[in-house]
């Protein structure tokens, strides 16, 4: 670790130094502010003076005249005077007190963003038609501008105010509602309330109100962290001080990440060509002609009719038996179901063996001849079941032909696009009168709330969800007495398991396995009803299909909880918003929303997923032998032949994406998910339960679960004195992995060791958030997700900012305002200064893009680098203006808790070579294409495991070309992207070799991770890589592809044990979380007291940015030469700050005792 002070007494340098002297730098630029020199040329010579009054209003009740406007001028000295014409009211106006970006955007040549001014004068009365006048006076110029004063009626202080919503969106991945609106109001303080149209308040509401434009309009952005919103949910937004100022808008759901798109893409195969026996346009035209002269009876809401008429007895029997289950029952809203067949009195064939046994309901099902009575039934029925394939366009046409908008439902059993198994299930709920639906939904929500309250009264503090994977057999090793438990469907087959986990809810939502016509479904329902009637258990299911069970078994109505799927993302507050996600699996639809609504801690068991070995899967997934009806699985496939086709379409990808989305959305709200067993489902596997999840001692030989760390869900530490708190601030890209963002999250975990509370303020949850929960102090880390509108509550001792590529300084403004308000010690995390990056990278970055970085260091007590290699470059690049910072080094940790867990698995090596890199021009320095130039004969037959840290992969054609090139060279490709840390370390541990061809790194995680996992690594000899990996990695000269190829050949020819240069590399110590924490603690507790942020202002930040940009010559920034004219221009622009600059420069040079 480097730990030294930057020299503070730099001798002054004369800007007009003789030839051969060093070129002028920042000291020379700033020294102009104390020379008293006058610019020989005026940058603004040709600019006119412009003044305006934007608004003039007299508030009669407050007795106040309010006038605002703006002034642009090239002159440094002038006066502004405001008067009311014809009166003795006159006052001097202070210019440049308000930001006016609208004016700046129209006239940027003045370089003035703060041209605005505002005046408020106490006035008892004004004459009629009073006029406000602003006068500009200088030695050379005189300008005036008049504007009529508006006097609103005294009856209302809010006259003239307006509110207009521009956009309202909801990001399920962020659990964040974002609202943009425009408001017109003269009031200084504005606040906002947001409620659903049902009156449910949302909040807290964070707001950022921008300055008014020339029309008096103030743009406003609101952020509300919510547990979820229904699709197209109507919201009402009002201003707190004037509730009449309100508007309503429907929320639009963002599909703001590839994972989100995958999670919500229907997994139903659509027909590109007509299915076999499909109805065509000619068939419908013939129907239309046949109905031309037929009378149109009134619609019967409770009648169903099949179309077209049946011609084959087998088809009739097939749908007759389905109808006897789906469309009948004591509680069914359907009074009549009509079939048409030539022989209306023919006997229905017995059901096939794979069908459930069921007595036929002759009272509801009616077979008639295809004559006029059938036409009457077809026109009368509110719902038409089309049993032959019919395209969506023709479905709409059929509805038009029949008239009065009947429900057209496709139930063809030979057409995947018809989804008969789902559509049959939904029919009864669709036909239920709306008032009855709402009644049953309200009953269900009341039932649910009462069930959760009973669990709270019983002292339950956590939740546990149980799937039916093989790991459910280990449930008896755990004590779930502190948990409200939720079990998945066929768990009801195991009475002993039910006795042990004592579920409050059983969840079922599969239209085939649970509510279909197969023997499997019938057996499940028999066991389910037995469990519901004999135990204190509720069935929680989706209303559209779950109602079917109540329809046929009204005796269990009070044990069934129905909820509709109208939600985007995970709903963590079912007690408030009664709606379920539009996902596929019962885990995401039912179990996780129930568990997350009850507690912040959710344990998971039996979520094994799909075993890579197909022999271990049954019915698509791996199942426990003790919680599945194995002998009956095929009956479901036979009864619903298109189900398997649709499931193969996208079931697994949708499932994995929706599980990850659910976890990220919950974690954004402070939820934690812990797996009690390994899983083949990556998002579950990434979240293993650490030791702090268990009581120190077993109970009756079982591990007892608890709140992680033993703490109850107590109030946050924001308002608790005497606690050490840290704030880490960074932008987060949800679309790809970033080493810098990863560094920031590990920094939070490390600081939690010596801080009582660590808040990460960011705009997105990190995609790898699940991997972090295994860290020992993760329970002290909290994420606050918003658009950096308002900082987290409370005071902080330490504030650390991570830079990014954004040119918007807003985040930095609010970071340093917060740090200043609580006198926090500030740190800037220096990943790599651009003078270092551009010296080695094949694609240099624009120096002008990091002006915010430079300005941020001017208010940072500590400039924290990852490597000693970085410090000389940082000292040269970050020439701070207002203080003397400390340059320190803290090498970041890898996720050593997860890495250690993987090492305990002792995974055998496979014939695999690993490469961790990124695609794209922005990542050209990662040098991914070098892999093709370093293939050696020894690599033939290996698998190249490519971990791509991005979700924005190249298009299919590029990937195919990439894969084909490798095939031609004898390698197969295993493409892994956006994987968890646990998966990553498993792949590294399995690999025989890592190749790392990067041409520049600010730290370089992959070689460090390879060394930690005992995997040999070959890389270019970048100094920063040698700093940490010299004892274990194999290095070749920078950019020498021939040497890289030769070293790969040499290493692969050695036995595996000989490839590892060091068994105990230094990274085992330097890269673990404990070492990182100790280093950070030393830095933050032993550096001088905080001073940097105390001098912050947005004006100073802008000065720092502009000074940097003015000297930022792209070709040679560090040694860039500024002409005398450039220096004079710089002085002219910042003349107002000359006095302040003089004081600071004198203090830095020791010319006065002023405090820096």
N, C-alpha and C positions, 0 to 999 in steps of 0.2 A: 504494500500500500504506500502510495506517495501522499505526504501530508505536509504541505508547505504553503507559506504565504507568498502572494505576489508582491514584489517590491512596490513600495508606495511613494518613494521620493525620487521620481524620474526628473532629471534636470530639464529645464525648459530649453526649447530649440527655436532658433530664429527661423521663421518661414522663408525669409529671403536669404538662406544660406548660400555660400559660394559653391561653384561647380565642384562636383566630386563628393559633396556631402550627401548623407542619406536623404532620400526623397521625403517630402512632408507627409506626416501621418496624422492621427487623430489629435495628438497634442498640439501640433501646429494649427490644425483647423480650429480647435477650440481656443487657442491662444489669441485668435483674432478678436474674441469677445472682450479682451482686456487691453487691446492696443489702441482703441479709439480711432482706428483707420476708417476712412469712408470709402465705400465702393466707387471706383472710377467709372463703372458702367452700371446703369440701372436695369435689372432684369425685367422690370415692369414698365419700361418707358412708354410703350405704346398702348397701355391699358387705360380705359376710362374709369371714372368713379360711378358705381351703381348703388342706389339705395332704394329700399322698398319698405312699406308697412304691409305686413301680411294680414293682420287682423287688429281691429280696434273696437273694443266692446266695453260698455259701461254697465256694471252690475249694480243696479239701484239698491237692492236689498243689502248687499255687502258694502255699498258705498265705495266702490273701487273701480278705477279705470284701468283696463288691461290692454296693453298695446305691445305687439311683437312684430319684428321684421328682420331685415338683414342689410348688411353693408359690405361692399367689395371695393377696394381701392388699392392702388399701388403705393400710396403715400404712407409714410411711417407716422407722421404727426398730423392730427386733425381732431376736430370736435364734432360730436353729434348732439343735437338739441331737439327735444320733443316739446311741442306746444299744442294747446287747444286753441285754434284760431278764434279770435274775438274775445278771449278771456286772458286773465293774468296767469293761467296755469302754464308753467314752463319748467323743464328740468333737463339736466345733463344726462346723457345716455352712455353707459359703458359698453363699448362694442365688443364683438367676438366673445360672447359669453355662452353661446349655445351652438351646438353642432347643427349644421344645415346641409345634410348630404344632398338634398334635392337641388339646392343652389349650386353646390360643388359640381354635381354631375352635369349641370347645364353650362357652367362656366369654369371648367377645371384649370384654365390658364392662370387664374389667380392663385392657385395652390392653397386655397383657404377652405377648410372643412368646417370651421367654427365661425361662420360669418354672422350668425344670428345674435339678436339682442332682444331683451324683454324688459318692459317697464310696468310697474303696478303703482298707481297713485291713489291715495285716499281722496275721494271727491264726494261732496254732499249732493251736488246737483250740476247738471249741464244744460246749456241752452238747447232748444230744438235744432235738429239738423247740425249738430256740432261736428267739427272736422278736426282730425288729428293731423299734425304736420311734423315731419322729421326734416331737420336741416343739417346739412353737412358743410363744415367750414374748415378750410385750411388756408395756408398762405397764398396758394395759387388757384383754389377751386371753391365753388359754392354750388351746392345742389339742394333741392327740396323735393319732397313727395307728400301729397295729401291723400287722406282716406277718410271717408265718412265713418263716424262712430256709430256703431250699432247699439241700440238700447232695447234689450229684450223686455217683454212684458214682465212686470213685477210679480205676477202670480206664480211663476215657476223659475227656480234657479237653474233649470236644466234646458231652457229653451235653446234651440240650435244644436243640441247634442244629437249624435247619431252613432249607430254601431252597425257594421256590416261584416258578416263572416265571409271570408274568401275561400277558406279550405278547412276541412276537418277530417283527419285521418287517424287510423289506429294501427300501430305496429305490434303485432302479436309477439314478435321476437324480443321487443323491448318492453312489452307490457306498458306501452306509452301512448297516450292520446295527444295528438299535436293539432293545435287550432291556430290558424292565422286569421286575423281580423283587422279591420280599420275602424278607428274611433275618432270622433270629433268632440272634443271637450276642452274647456279652459282650466279645468280643475288640475291642481298639481299632483294629487295622489289618486291613482286609479287602481282598483282591485276588481277581481272577477269571480263569479260563482258559476259553476257548471253542474247541471243536474240532468238526469234522464227525463224524458217527457212524462214518465210515471212518478216523478218527484224524488227519485233516489239521488242524493248529492254525491258528487265525485270530488275527490281532492285528497290532499291539499293541491291547490292550483298555483303553479308557478307562472309568473308573467314577466315579460320584458317589453317595455313600452319605448318605442323609438321616438325621436323628436318629430314635431309636426313639420309637414312639408308646406309649400307656399299656399296650399288650399286649406291648411289647418288640420289635415288628416294625419293621425298618428298610427303607424303600423304597430301591431301588437302580436306577439307570439305567446301562446299558452302551452304549458306542458302539464299533463295530469298522469301520474303513475296510477294505473288501474289494474285490477285483477282480471279484466277482460271486458269486452263489449260485444253485444249481439250484432250480427250482420245487419247493416243499415239501421242501426240503433239511432233514434232521434234524440239529439241533445239540445238543451236550452242553455244559452250563454247570456249572462246578464252582468251589468256593472254593479258592484256592491253598493256604491253610494247612491246610485239611481237605478233601482230595480226595474223601473219602466223601460230602461235602455236595455233591450234584450232582442235576441234573434234565435231562430231554431235552424238546425241543419242535420242531415243524416250523415253518419260516419261512413267513410269509405275505408275498407281494409287494405293495407299495403301488402303486396307480395314483394317484399324488399330484400329478398335473398334467394339464391337458387334452392336452398333447402326448403324454404317456405313454399316455393312453386311445386317442388316434388311432393311435399306433404299434403298439398291440397289438389293434386291432379287426380281426377277420377281413375280408378283402376278397373275400368270397364272397356272391353274391346269394342270399338266402333266398326261397323261394316263399311268397307269401301265399295263393295259390290253387293247386290241384293243376296240375302241369305236364301237357302233352299226353301221352296214353297212360300216365298214372301208374296204378300199382296202387292199388286202393282197399281199404277194409275188407272189402267183400264178397268180394274175391278171396282175402284171407287167411282169412276164415271158411270159404270153400269148401275151401281147402287143409287147414285144421284138421280138417274133417269127413272129408276123404279120408285123413288120417293116423290117424284114430281107432283103427282096429283093426290098423294096420300094425306089425310088429315093429320094435323100436328097436335098430339095430346099434351097436356101439361106435364112438366117434369116431376118425377117422383124421386125425392131426395134419398129415399132408403131402398131404391131398387138398383140391381146390377144386371147387365145383359152381356152375354158373350157374343163376339162378332169375329168372323162370319159364322154362318151355320156349319155344323159339323157334318162331314160326309163319311168319315171313317169311325167305326165303333171304338177302335183303340184310342183315337184322339179324344173322343168323347169321354171314355172311361178315365183316361189320364187326368183330364181337367175336372171331371166330376169328383174324383177322389180328393184332389187338391182343394176344391171348393168346399167339400164337407168339413175340412179342418179350418181353412182360412176364412171362410165367409159365413159360417154358422156359429151357433153357441148361445147360451142363455142370455148373455149380455151384449149380443151383437146388435149394431144399429141397422143391420140389413134385414129387410122383411121378405125380399124375394130375389132369387137368382135365376135367370132365364137362360136355358140352352135351347138351341134349335137343331134338330136332326131329322132326317127323312122318316125314320122309324121311331117315332116319339115314345113307343111303348116297349122298345127293345130293352133287354136286361143289361145292366151295367156289369162289366166283367169284374171279378174280384181284384182287389188291389195287389200289386206285385209284392213279393216277399220282403223287399227292402222298404216298403211303405209301413207307416204306423198303422196299427189296427184301429179302426174307428167305425162306429155305427153311422150309417148314412142318415142324413136329416131330410127326409122326404117332405117335411113341411115347408122348408125354405127353398130347396132346389127343385126347379120345375123344367122338365124337358117337353118342348112343344114342337109342332111341325113348322117348317120354314115358310109359313104363309102370312096372311094379313095380321094374325095375332102376334107373330114374331116381329113384324114391322112395327106394330104398336108398342111392343115391349122395348124394341131398340130405340124408338124415338122418345119413349117415356123415361127410360133409365137415366139417372144422373151420372152413372159410372158405366163405361164400356170397357170390358176386358177383351183385348185383341189377342187371340191365341195363335195367330200366325204372324211371322215377322212383318214389321211395318216400319218404314223409315220415318224419321222425325218430321220431315216435310209432309209426308202423307198423313201422319197423325194429325197435324194441324188442319189438313184439308178434310179429313174425316170429321173432325169436330165442327167444321164449318157446314158440312153437308147435313149433319144431324141437327144442328142448330141449338141455340141456348147454352152453348159452351159446356158440354158434358166433360167429365173427367175421362180422358183416354189413357188407359193403362195397358202396357204391353206385357204379356205373360207367356210368350212363345218359349217352349222348353227346349227348342233346338237352335235358339238364336242368342249368342252371348250378349248382344246389345240390348236385348229385351229385359235382362236381369229378372227373370220370373220369380226367383226366390226372394228378392227384395221387394218387388212390386206387389206380389201377392200379400206379403206381410203388412204392407202399408195401407192396403185397401180399406180395412175397417176403420182405422184411425182417420183416414181421409174423409170417410162418410159420416163420422161422428159430428153432430151439430156443434158449432163453435162454442156456444155457451156451455155445453157439456164438457168439451175439451178443457176450457178454462177452469171449470169447477174441479175436474180431476187433477189438473196440474197444480192448482192451489192446494188441494188436499195433500198432494205428494210433497210439495215444498214444506208445508206445515209438519208433515210426518218426518221429513228429513231433519228439520230444525230440532224437533223434539228428540230425535235419535242422537244427534250430536250433543245436545245439552245433557242428555242422560250419561253420555260417555264422559263429559267434562265433570259432571257431578260425581262420577265414579273415580275421579282422580287421574284420568288418562291424559297424558301430555304429548304423546307422539302418535304417529300413524304408521301402519305397516300394510303393504299390499302384497298379495300372494298370487303368482301365476301358477301354471300347472306343469312347468318344466321339471326335469329330473331333480334339480336342487331343492324342490319343495320337500323332498324326503328328509332333508336336514333340519326341517322346522322344529323337530323335537329337541334339537341341541340348543334352542334359544328359549328365553322366557319373555313372552310378549305382554306381560301383565300391565305394563305402562302404556300400551298401545291400543288405539282404536283400530280395529283390523278390517280389511276389505279383501275379499277373496274372489278369485276368478272362477266362474261357471262350474266346471266339472269337479271342482273340489268337493261338491256335495256328494260325490260317489264314495268319499272316504270319511266314515263316521269318526274314526279315531283322530283324524286330522282336524275335523270340525271341533271336536272336544278340546283339542289343544290350543288352536288359534282363536277359537270363539269369535268368529266374524260377526261384525255388526251388519255388514252388507255383503250380499252375493251379487256380483255384476255379471250380466249376460247380455250380449247384443248381436250375436251371430244369427243372421236370418236362416242359415242352413242348419247349423249344429244345435241351435237352441229353440228356434221357432218354426222349423221346417216340417216336412211331412215324413221324414225318415224314421226308422226304428231308433237310430242314435238319438234324435231329437226327442222322441217320445220317452225313451228311457231316462234321459236327462231331466225332462219335465217331471217325471214321476218322482225321482229323487229330490228335485228342487222343491216340489210341493210338500213332500214329506218333511224336509228341513224347515220350510217356512211355517208349517203347522205345529211342529214339535219343538222348535227352538226359537229363541228371541233373535230372529234374523229377518232382515228385509231384502227383497229383491230390488236392486236399483238398475233400471234399464231405460233405453230410449223409448219415448212414448209411441213413435210411429210404428214400431214393431212389437214392443212389449205389451201394448194394449191387447194384442191378440191372446195373450195368456189369460188376462182378466176376462176377456170376452167369453172364453171357454170355461174359466174357473172363477166365477164371481165370488166364491167363498173365500178367496185369498186377497180380495181387493185391498183390505186394510194392511196387508203385508207387502204390497207392491208399490214402489215409488217410480213414477213416470216423469220424464223430463225430455223436452224437445232439443234437437241439435240445431241450434241457430247461432252458434258462437264461433268467433275467430280466435283460435289459439286456446291455451290452457285457461280455464276459469278457476281461479283460486278463491272464489267467494260465492259458492252456490247458495249460501243463506241469503245473500242480497240479490244476486242476479240468477234467475232460474233458467239456465240455458247451458247446453253441452256443446263441446267442440264438434266441428264437422270433420272428424278424422275417421279412420277405419277400425282400429282395434279397440277392444274394451278397456285395455290399459289406458289409452289416451283419451277415450271418450268418457269413461265412467270412473275408473279407479283412481287415477291421479287427481282429477278435479275433486273427488270426495276427500281424499287424504289431504290435499293442499288446502282445502277449505277448513279442515279441522285443526291442523297444526303446521308449524314451520319446518318440522323434521319428519321426513318420510323414509321409512325403511322398505326394502324390496327383496323378495325372495321368490324363486320359481320362475324368474324371467330369463330363462336360458336362451331363448331365441332359436335360430336355425343352425343346427350343427353342420359344420363344413363336410362332415361325413354323411352322405345321404342315407346310409344304412341306419343311422341313429335317429332319423326323423320319422315321424308318423303324422300323416295329415299335414304335411308342409313343415311343421315345427317339431322340436324335440319335446316329448311329453314324459311325465312320470308314469310308471306302470300302475301306480296306486291312485292316480287322479285323472283317469281317462278311460273311456269305454272303447278299448282297443279293438275288440271283436266286431264293433258296429260302425267303425269309421267308414268303411266302404259303402254302407247303406246311404249315407249322406251324399256321396259322390254319384251314386246311381240314381237317387231320387232327384238330384239337381245337376244334370250333366254339364251345364254351361258354367257352373261355379268354378270348377277347376281351371277352365280356360281363362276366366276373368282374373282369378287369383294369380295365375302365372304372369299376367300382364305387368303388374307393378306392385304387388302386395308388399314384398320385402322392402323395396326402396321407399315406398310410401310410409311403411311402418317405421323404418329407421329414421327417416327424416322427421316424422311427426313426434317420435319419442324425444329426439334431440331438441326439437322446437319446444316441446312441453317443458323439458328440463330448463332450457335457457330462459323461457318466459317466467317460470317459477322462481328461478334463482335471481332474476331481476327484481323480484318482489321479496327477496330475503328467504326463500324456501331452500331447504337442503335435502338432497336425495342420496341415500346410501344403499349400496348393494351388499347383501349379506353373503353372496356367493359369486364366483366368476360367471360370466355370461358371454354368449356369442353375439349378443347385441351390443355394438360398440359404445353407445351412450350409457348403457347400464354398466358395462365392464369398466368404464372410465371412472366410476364413482364408488370405489370400495369403501366399506365402513372402517374407519380407523379405531384404534383402541379406546379413544375417548368417548365412543358411542356406547360403551359397555360399563356396567358397574365394576368396581375393582375386584370383587369376588363373585364367584358363581352362586346361583341359587339352585339347590337340589341338582347340582351337576350341569346346570344350564346357564348360558351366558345371558344376563339380564340387560335388556336395552334401556337406554335413558336418553335424555337430551344431550347432545354432544358437549363434552366439557363439563357436564353436570349443572350448567346454568339453566335456569328456567327462562321463559321468554320474558325477560325483564325489560324495563324502559332502557332506551339507548343512553349513552354516556354524555350526550351533548350538553346537558344541563347539570352534570355532576362535577363539582369542583374537586381539584386535587388529582384528577386523572390525566394521564399523558395521552394526547391524541395526535394522530398524524393524518394529513390529507394528501392523497396522491391524485393528480389530475392528468388525464390524458384522453385524447381522441382514440376511439377504437373502431377499426374497420371490421364489420361482421362478415365480410366476404372472403377474407384470407388471413393466413397466419402471418404475424409480424414478429420478428425477433425483438424489436424494441418494445412492443406492447406486452410480449411475453415477459420481458425483463421487468416491466412495470408491475405485472401481477405477482411475480416472485419477490419483488421489492416489498410489496404489501404484506406478503406472508412472512418475510423476514422481519419487518418492522413490528409485526404483531407480537414478536417475542418480547420486546422491551416497551411496547406501548399498550395501553389499556384498550384503545379503540383505534382502528385504522379504517378510514373511509376512502374508497376509490370513487372519485367523481368522474364519470365518463358518459359517453353517449350511447354505448352498446355494451351488453355483456360480452366478455371475451368468449369466443367459440370454444375455448378449452377450459371454461370455468369449472366443469365437473372434475377435472384432474386436480384442482386446487384444494378440494375439500379434505383430502387425505393429509394435508399439512397439519402439524400439531397445534397451531394457534389460529387455524382458519376461522374458528367461531368468533374471533375478535375482528374479523375483516368484514366490512359491509360495502356493498356497491350502491351508489346512487346514480340512477340512469335518467338523464334529461339532456336537453340541448344547451347546457351551460347557461341557463337563464338566471338562476339564483343559486348561490353556493349552499352547501350543506350547513345545517344549523350548528350553533355552538362555536366555541373557541378551539383553536388548534395550536399545538406547540411547534409542529413541523409542517411545512407545506412544500411538496415536491412536484415540480411540473415536468412533464415529458413533452418534448417538441414533436411536431408533425409537419406534414407538407402543406398545411392550409395557409393561405395568405390572409385569412380573416383574424384580426388580433383580438376579437371579442373574448375568447376563452382566457387569454392572458390578462386582459383587463380585470376580469372578475376574480382570477386567481390571486393577483397581487393586491387588489382591493381587499379581498378576504384576509390575506396574510397581514396587510397593514392594520386592519381593524383589530386583530388579536395579537399583534406584535410577534408573529411567528418567525421562526428561523426558516429561511427559504433555500431551496436547492433546485438547480437546473440539471437534469440528467443528460449528459453529453454522450450520445451514442457515437457520433463521429463528426468532427468539424469538417466543413466542406473543403478546406485547403488540404486536408489529409485524404479525403475521399477522391477528390479530383486528381490527386497525384498518382493514383493507382488504377482507378476505375476506367474501363474502356468507354464508358458513357458518362462523361462528367455532367454534373448538375449545374443549373444556373445559380450563381452566387446570390443573385437578387431575390431568389425564392426563400431565403432563410433570414430575411430582415427581422421577423418576429423572434427568431432564435437569439440573434444578437441583442435585441432590445430586452428580451427576458433575462439574459444574464446580467444586465445592468441593474436588476433588482433582486438578484440571487446571492445569498451569503456564501453558498457553496456551489461550485461547478464540479459535478460528480461524474467522473469518467469510469469506464469499465476496465481500462487497462493502463498501465504506466506508459505504454507506447503512445497513447492518445494525448497525454498531458502536454508535451512540447507544442504540438499542433494547436491544442486548445488555448494555451497561454498566448500564442501568437494571434489566434483568430478572434478570441473574445476579449477585446480591449474595452473593458467596462468604463463607463463615463462618470458614475456618481459615487463609486465606492471601490474598495479593494477586496475582491473575493478570495476565498480559499479554494485552491484546486486540490481535489482529493480523488482517490481511486478506491472503488469497491467492486471487485470482480463479482458479477452476478452468479447466483446459484442456478443450477438446473433443478428440475423437480426431483430432488434427491429422495424424498419419501416414497414417491411412486417408483423411482428407479430401484431403490432398495427392495421394494416389494417384488418387483419383477426378478431381481437377482436371486431372491429366495426360491423362485420357481425352478432354477437350474435347467433352463431350457437347452436342449441339444442344438448344436450347430447344424444348419442346413446348407445345401449348395446354393448359397445366395450371396449376392453383393448388394450393398445398400448405397443409395445416393439420395441425399436430402437437398432439394433445390427448388427453384421457382421458374416458371415460364414467363416470357414477355420481355419487351424492350426495356421496361422500367427496371427489370432485374437482370440486365445484360451482364452485370459484374458477377452474377452467380455462375455464368459460363456453363449452362446446362448442356449445350450442344457439344462441348468438349468430349462428352462420353463417347461419341462416335469415332473420335480421333485417337482414343486411347484403348480401344479394344485389342486384346492380345489373344493368341491361340489358347492360352491357358484358361481364358474366361468362357470358352465354348462349353455349353451344357449348363451354365449357371443361370439362375433367375436374377434379373436386375430389379430389386425392390426400389422403386422410385417414389419417394414421399414428396409430394408437391404441396407446398404450404399455401394453397389457394383453392377457392371454389370456382374461380374463373379459368377453367382449363381451356386449352386450345380447342378448336373445333374438331369434329370427328375426323375430317380429312387429314389434319395435321397430326393428330394422335395416331391414325392408321399408318401414316408415313413414318412416324417415329418408331412405331412397333415393328413395321416391316423392315426398317433398317437394322434393328436389333436382331430380328429373325434371320436376316441374311448373314449376320455376323455370328450366329450360333447362340444367341441369348434370347430368353423369353422375358417378357415385361410383366411385372406386377405393379400396377399403378395404384398408389394409395394417396388419397388427398383428404385434407381436413380431418386427419385421424387424431385420436386422443393420445395423450402422453403415454398412457399405459400400453396402447398398441405400438406406439413408436419405439418404446424401450424393448418391447417384446421382439419387434422386427430387428432392432440393432443386436439384441442378444442372440438371435437365431443366425445372424449373418456371419460369414467368414471374413468379410472385409468391407470397409467403408471407403468410398472414393469421394473426395471433396475438392472439386476443381475451381473453387471460387477465386476470383482475382482481387477481391477486396472484402474485408470484414471489419466491423467495428469491435467485435468480440469473437464471434464464430462459435455458436453453440454446438453444431454437429460433431466436430473433432473432440470437444470436451465430453460430450455424451458418449461417444465411442470409447474414449479412454475410461470413463467411469464404468462402462459395461464390459470392459475387457475385450473389445473388438478392435483389431488393428485398423488404422486409418492412414491413407495416403493423401497428402495435400501439398499445395505450393507453400514455399517458405516465407509466408507473410510474417513480419515481425510479431504481430499481435497473436498469431497462432502459435508461434514458437514460445512466446511468453508463458503460455499455459500448458502447452502440449509437447515441449521439447523432449521429455523423457519417454514418451510412449508412441508418438506419431512418426510416420515415415515422411520426410520432406524432400521435395525436389525443387530446383530453381524456379522462380516465379515465371509463369507463362511458358515454360519449356515442355511442350506436349510430348516430345520424344523421350525426355527424362521421365515424365509421368508414366508413359507407356512402359518404359523399361523397368521402372520400380514396381508397377503392377505385376509384370511378368515375374520379376525376381521374388516378390512376396508370395505369389500364388504357387511357386514351385517349392516353397518351404512347407514343412509339416505345420499344422495349425498351431501347435504349442510354440513353435519357433517364430511365428509371425508377430507375436506380442513382445515388444521390446522391454516392457516393464510390467511386472505383476502388481505393483503398488504405486501407480502413478500419482503425481502430486494433485491431480484433479479430484482424487478421492477426498482430499481435505479442502482444497480451494473452492470446489464447486458445490459443496453441500450447503444446505440451508442454514445450519448452525453457524458456520464460518461467516457466511454473508451477513447474518444477523449481528454477530459480534463486531464485524467491521463497521457496519452502519451505526451501531450504537456508539462506538468509539468516535466516529466522525461527528455525529449529531450532538453528542454530549460534551465533546472537548473542543469544538471550534468556538471562536469568540461569540459573544452575545449577538443576537440578531440586530442588524441595522439597515440592510439593503431595502426591504420593503417599506420602511418608514418614510422614505422619500418618494414613494410611488405616486404618480398621477398619470392619467391618460395622456396629458400634454407631454409629460417627460418621456413616456413610452414612445410617443410619436416622434419626438425629437431624436431619440436614439435610433429609431427606424430610419428616419430621413438622413441622418448623418451617415449611417451605414450605407444606405443606397447611393448617396452622393459620392462616396469614395469607392463604391463597388464597381471597379472596372473588370469586366468579365474575364479578360485575358490574364491579368496579373494582379488580382486583388491585393494579396499581402504586401506587394511592393508598389502598388498603384500610385502614379504621380498625378497630383492635382495642380492645375495652373493657377496663377495669381487671380485670374478672372473667376475661376471656379470657387476659389476660397472667398473672394469678395461676395460672390453671389450667395454662398452659403451663409455668410455673416448677415447679409441683407434679409434673407428668409427668416432667420431666427433672432432678429434684433431684439424682440421683446424679451428674450430669455438671456440676453447678454450679461445682465447684472448677476443673475443666478449662476451662469456658467463661470463668471469671473471668481465668484466666491468659492466654488467647488475646485476650480483649478488652483487657486491660491492655497486651499486647504491641502490638496494632494501634493503640492510642491513645498509645503511647510512654510509658506509666506505669512500665514496667519494661524491663529488658534482655533479657527472654525472647525466644527464637527463635520466629518464627511459621512 
